[in-house]
Amino acid sequence: MPRFRPRSLSFYDPVPSPAYQLLNEFKDRLGSETLSPELAHQLFGKLLRQPVKCKARAMDKAEGVLRQMVDNGVRPDTVTYNSIIDGHLIHGYSTLGQLEEVARLLEEMRTQGTIENVVTCNSFMDYLCKTGRIKEAAELFYSMAEKGHKPDVVSYAIMLNGYATEGSLVDMNDLRDQMVRDGVVPSLIVYTILIGAYAKCGKMDAAMLVFEDMLKHGVNPDQVTYLIVIAAFCRMGRMDDAMDKFSEMIDMGVPHDTYVYECMIKGYFRQGDLVKANELFTEMKNKGIRRRPQKGSGRTHYV
């Protein structure tokens, strides 16, 4: 059984995390020449299951281990590649360098003869959509079945979001119809993508049909879904409809923060209803609702 030869590695984290502990285990195993391919794959699998905040800073180190695996003649498996690709997509999507690294890793998988699975295809489609290559993403999507990879709800969500981002509602609707024919059950994020696409174009009747269909199928909207609907109604000056959804959101116990309040307040200001705007501002203060901390951009989660 092939073993890794030791090489100088340093995994230092001033605040030890599970991800860094796993990487230090790699280092120790490398040093004692006891890191087998099977164990290497197991450790990468564990790294993949770490919380996002734990593995974010460890991705560069993890890729260094991946390079050593290849250099020492151990072919990384699909899970190993997927874990590295997933890390780059989640933590570095706003930078061109990270995108190029994802493309390189995907090409390396094919060169190494590593068999792709649905997760890999989804990652590649996500990369293509986020870089404006929607036609290539669609080609990959429709070739998945030929490769024995049936598209799952994540696959559909990625493509639906790609079409929605481009404003290609016809393609989006065609794909939604195919999703129904294939018996793939829509998730909350799928419904939210569809609602957001219609709301962006001011097609609120269509958006609300999707909203009602979501409720009929037992999928409850979250604060993102409600904010999309409320913001669209406010932009259109339909404040009664906006208030209906705002009240429904509160009645259903969906968390609400300053974003939805500010949206409602601005909507009333634009309509010249300063009394209602002030009432909502006072209500927000009395509830002690504060602005959510801003988060960095990252990969869209499709589940």
C-alpha positions as CSV (number, residue, x, y, z in Angstrom):
1,M,0.0,0.0,0.0
2,P,1.6,3.3,-1.0
3,R,2.5,5.8,1.8
4,F,3.2,9.5,1.7
5,R,6.8,10.6,2.1
6,P,7.2,13.4,4.7
7,R,7.6,16.9,3.5
8,S,7.9,20.1,5.6
9,L,4.4,21.4,6.4
10,S,3.2,23.9,8.9
11,F,-0.5,24.2,9.9
12,Y,-0.6,26.9,12.5
13,D,-3.8,28.5,13.8
14,P,-3.7,30.9,16.8
15,V,-7.2,29.6,17.8
16,P,-7.2,25.8,17.1
17,S,-10.2,24.6,15.2
18,P,-11.4,21.2,14.2
19,A,-10.4,21.8,10.6
20,Y,-6.8,22.7,11.6
21,Q,-6.7,19.7,14.0
22,L,-7.5,17.5,11.0
23,L,-4.8,19.2,8.9
24,N,-2.3,18.8,11.7
25,E,-3.1,15.1,11.7
26,F,-2.2,15.0,8.0
27,K,1.2,16.6,9.0
28,D,1.8,14.1,11.8
29,R,0.9,11.1,9.6
30,L,3.1,12.4,6.8
31,G,6.0,12.7,9.2
32,S,5.6,9.2,10.5
33,E,4.9,7.8,7.0
34,T,1.6,6.3,8.2
35,L,-0.8,8.2,5.9
36,S,-2.5,5.7,3.6
37,P,-4.7,6.7,0.7
38,E,-7.8,5.4,2.6
39,L,-6.9,7.5,5.7
40,A,-6.2,10.6,3.5
41,H,-9.7,10.3,2.0
42,Q,-11.3,9.8,5.4
43,L,-9.6,12.9,6.7
44,F,-10.8,15.0,3.8
45,G,-14.3,13.7,4.3
46,K,-14.1,14.9,7.9
47,L,-12.8,18.2,6.8
48,L,-15.8,18.6,4.4
49,R,-18.2,18.0,7.3
50,Q,-16.7,20.8,9.4
51,P,-18.8,24.0,9.9
52,V,-18.0,26.7,7.3
53,K,-16.3,29.0,9.8
54,C,-14.0,26.2,10.9
55,K,-12.7,25.2,7.5
56,A,-12.6,28.6,5.8
57,R,-9.0,29.5,6.8
58,A,-7.8,25.9,6.2
59,M,-8.6,25.6,2.5
60,D,-5.2,26.7,1.3
61,K,-3.5,24.2,3.6
62,A,-5.9,21.5,2.5
63,E,-5.1,22.1,-1.1
64,G,-1.4,21.8,-0.2
65,V,-2.2,18.3,1.1
66,L,-4.1,17.5,-2.1
67,R,-1.0,18.5,-4.1
68,Q,1.1,16.1,-2.0
69,M,-1.4,13.3,-2.6
70,V,-1.0,13.7,-6.4
71,D,2.8,14.2,-6.2
72,N,3.1,10.9,-4.2
73,G,1.1,8.9,-6.6
74,V,-2.1,8.7,-4.6
75,R,-5.1,9.6,-6.7
76,P,-7.6,11.7,-4.7
77,D,-11.2,10.4,-4.9
78,T,-14.3,12.3,-5.9
79,V,-15.1,13.3,-2.3
80,T,-11.6,14.7,-1.8
81,Y,-11.9,16.9,-4.9
82,N,-15.4,17.9,-4.0
83,S,-14.4,19.0,-0.5
84,I,-11.7,21.4,-1.9
85,I,-14.0,22.7,-4.7
86,D,-16.8,23.3,-2.2
87,G,-14.5,25.2,0.1
88,H,-13.4,27.5,-2.7
89,L,-16.9,28.1,-3.9
90,I,-18.2,28.9,-0.4
91,H,-15.4,31.0,0.9
92,G,-13.9,32.7,-2.2
93,Y,-16.6,33.2,-4.8
94,S,-16.1,37.0,-5.1
95,T,-12.5,36.7,-6.4
96,L,-11.4,35.8,-9.9
97,G,-8.4,33.8,-8.5
98,Q,-10.7,31.4,-6.6
99,L,-12.9,30.9,-9.7
100,E,-9.8,30.0,-11.8
101,E,-8.7,27.6,-9.1
102,V,-12.1,25.9,-9.2
103,A,-11.8,25.5,-13.0
104,R,-8.3,24.1,-12.6
105,L,-9.4,21.5,-10.0
106,L,-12.3,20.4,-12.1
107,E,-10.0,19.9,-15.1
108,E,-7.5,18.1,-12.9
109,M,-10.2,15.7,-11.9
110,R,-10.9,14.7,-15.5
111,T,-7.1,14.5,-16.2
112,Q,-6.6,12.2,-13.2
113,G,-9.6,10.0,-14.4
114,T,-11.5,10.7,-11.2
115,I,-15.2,9.9,-11.8
116,E,-17.5,12.8,-11.4
117,N,-20.7,12.6,-9.4
118,V,-23.8,14.8,-9.0
119,V,-22.0,17.0,-6.5
120,T,-19.1,17.6,-8.9
121,C,-21.5,18.4,-11.7
122,N,-23.4,20.8,-9.5
123,S,-20.2,22.6,-8.5
124,F,-19.2,23.0,-12.1
125,M,-22.6,24.2,-13.1
126,D,-22.6,26.7,-10.2
127,Y,-19.2,27.9,-11.3
128,L,-20.3,28.3,-15.0
129,C,-23.5,30.2,-14.0
130,K,-21.7,32.5,-11.7
131,T,-19.3,33.4,-14.4
132,G,-22.0,34.1,-17.0
133,R,-21.5,30.9,-19.0
134,I,-25.1,29.8,-18.7
135,K,-25.2,28.0,-22.1
136,E,-22.2,25.8,-21.0
137,A,-24.0,25.1,-17.7
138,A,-27.1,24.1,-19.6
139,E,-25.1,21.7,-21.8
140,L,-23.6,20.1,-18.6
141,F,-27.0,19.9,-17.0
142,Y,-28.6,18.1,-19.9
143,S,-25.6,15.7,-20.3
144,M,-25.8,14.6,-16.7
145,A,-28.4,11.9,-17.3
146,E,-26.2,10.5,-20.2
147,K,-23.4,10.1,-17.6
148,G,-25.7,8.3,-15.2
149,H,-26.1,11.4,-12.9
150,K,-29.7,12.2,-12.5
151,P,-30.1,16.0,-11.7
152,D,-31.3,16.5,-8.2
153,V,-33.0,19.5,-6.6
154,V,-29.7,21.3,-6.2
155,S,-29.0,20.8,-9.9
156,Y,-32.3,22.4,-10.8
157,A,-31.9,25.2,-8.3
158,I,-28.5,26.2,-9.8
159,M,-29.8,26.3,-13.3
160,L,-33.1,28.1,-12.3
161,N,-31.0,30.7,-10.5
162,G,-28.8,31.1,-13.5
163,Y,-31.7,31.7,-15.8
164,A,-33.3,34.0,-13.2
165,T,-30.2,36.1,-12.9
166,E,-30.0,36.5,-16.7
167,G,-33.7,37.4,-16.8
168,S,-34.4,34.4,-19.1
169,L,-37.9,33.7,-17.7
170,V,-38.9,31.5,-20.7
171,D,-36.0,29.1,-20.1
172,M,-36.6,29.3,-16.4
173,N,-40.2,28.3,-16.8
174,D,-39.4,25.5,-19.2
175,L,-36.9,24.1,-16.7
176,R,-39.4,24.3,-13.9
177,D,-41.9,22.3,-16.0
178,Q,-39.2,19.7,-16.7
179,M,-38.5,19.6,-12.9
180,V,-42.2,18.7,-12.3
181,R,-42.1,16.1,-15.1
182,D,-39.0,14.5,-13.6
183,G,-40.7,14.3,-10.2
184,V,-38.1,16.4,-8.4
185,V,-39.7,18.1,-5.4
186,P,-38.9,21.8,-5.2
187,S,-37.1,23.1,-2.1
188,L,-37.6,26.4,-0.3
189,I,-34.7,27.9,-2.3
190,V,-36.2,26.8,-5.6
191,Y,-39.5,28.5,-4.7
192,T,-37.6,31.6,-3.5
193,I,-35.6,31.8,-6.8
194,L,-38.8,31.6,-8.9
195,I,-40.6,34.2,-6.7
196,G,-37.6,36.5,-6.9
197,A,-37.3,36.2,-10.7
198,Y,-40.9,37.3,-11.1
199,A,-40.7,40.0,-8.5
200,K,-37.7,41.5,-10.1
201,C,-39.6,41.9,-13.4
202,G,-42.7,43.3,-11.6
203,K,-44.7,40.2,-12.3
204,M,-46.3,39.9,-8.9
205,D,-49.3,38.0,-10.0
206,A,-47.0,35.2,-11.2
207,A,-44.9,35.5,-8.1
208,M,-47.9,35.1,-5.8
209,L,-49.1,32.1,-7.7
210,V,-45.7,30.5,-6.9
211,F,-46.0,31.7,-3.3
212,E,-49.4,30.0,-2.9
213,D,-48.2,26.8,-4.6
214,M,-45.3,26.7,-2.1
215,L,-47.7,27.0,0.8
216,K,-50.0,24.3,-0.7
217,H,-47.1,21.9,-0.8
218,G,-46.2,22.5,2.8
219,V,-43.1,24.6,2.3
220,N,-43.0,27.6,4.6
221,P,-41.4,30.8,3.4
222,D,-38.5,32.2,5.4
223,Q,-37.5,35.8,5.9
224,V,-35.7,36.0,2.6
225,T,-38.8,34.9,0.7
226,Y,-41.0,37.4,2.6
227,L,-38.5,40.2,2.1
228,I,-38.4,39.7,-1.7
229,V,-42.2,39.8,-1.9
230,I,-42.6,42.8,0.5
231,A,-39.8,44.8,-1.3
232,A,-41.4,44.2,-4.7
233,F,-44.8,45.4,-3.5
234,C,-43.2,48.5,-1.9
235,R,-41.4,49.3,-5.1
236,M,-44.7,49.1,-7.0
237,G,-46.5,51.3,-4.4
238,R,-48.8,48.4,-3.4
239,M,-48.5,49.1,0.3
240,D,-51.7,47.3,1.3
241,D,-50.3,44.1,-0.2
242,A,-46.9,44.8,1.4
243,M,-48.5,45.3,4.8
244,D,-50.5,42.0,4.4
245,K,-47.4,40.1,3.8
246,F,-45.5,41.9,6.6
247,S,-48.3,41.1,9.0
248,E,-48.4,37.5,7.8
249,M,-44.7,37.2,8.3
250,I,-45.0,38.3,11.9
251,D,-48.0,36.1,12.6
252,M,-46.2,33.1,11.3
253,G,-43.3,33.8,13.6
254,V,-40.8,34.3,10.8
255,P,-37.8,36.3,12.1
256,H,-37.9,39.9,11.0
257,D,-35.1,42.5,11.3
258,T,-34.4,46.1,10.2
259,Y,-34.2,45.2,6.5
260,V,-37.9,44.4,6.3
261,Y,-38.8,47.4,8.5
262,E,-36.7,49.8,6.5
263,C,-38.3,48.4,3.3
264,M,-41.8,49.1,4.7
265,I,-40.8,52.5,6.1
266,K,-39.3,53.7,2.8
267,G,-42.4,52.4,0.9
268,Y,-44.7,54.5,3.1
269,F,-42.4,57.5,2.7
270,R,-42.5,57.2,-1.1
271,Q,-46.3,57.2,-0.8
272,G,-46.3,60.3,1.4
273,D,-47.7,58.4,4.4
274,L,-45.4,59.8,7.0
275,V,-47.7,58.8,9.9
276,K,-47.5,55.1,9.0
277,A,-43.8,55.3,8.3
278,N,-43.3,56.8,11.8
279,E,-45.5,54.2,13.4
280,L,-43.3,51.4,12.0
281,F,-40.1,53.2,13.0
282,T,-41.4,53.5,16.6
283,E,-42.5,49.9,16.6
284,M,-39.0,48.8,15.4
285,K,-37.3,50.8,18.1
286,N,-39.7,49.5,20.8
287,K,-39.0,45.9,19.8
288,G,-35.3,46.6,20.1
289,I,-34.7,45.3,16.6
290,R,-31.2,46.0,15.3
291,R,-29.5,45.7,12.0
292,R,-28.1,42.4,11.1
293,P,-24.3,42.3,10.7
294,Q,-23.3,42.4,7.1
295,K,-21.9,39.1,5.8
296,G,-19.4,38.6,3.0
297,S,-20.5,37.2,-0.3
298,G,-20.3,33.5,-0.8
299,R,-21.8,30.7,-2.7
300,T,-25.5,30.4,-2.9
301,H,-26.7,27.5,-0.9
302,Y,-29.3,25.5,-2.9
303,V,-30.6,23.2,-0.2
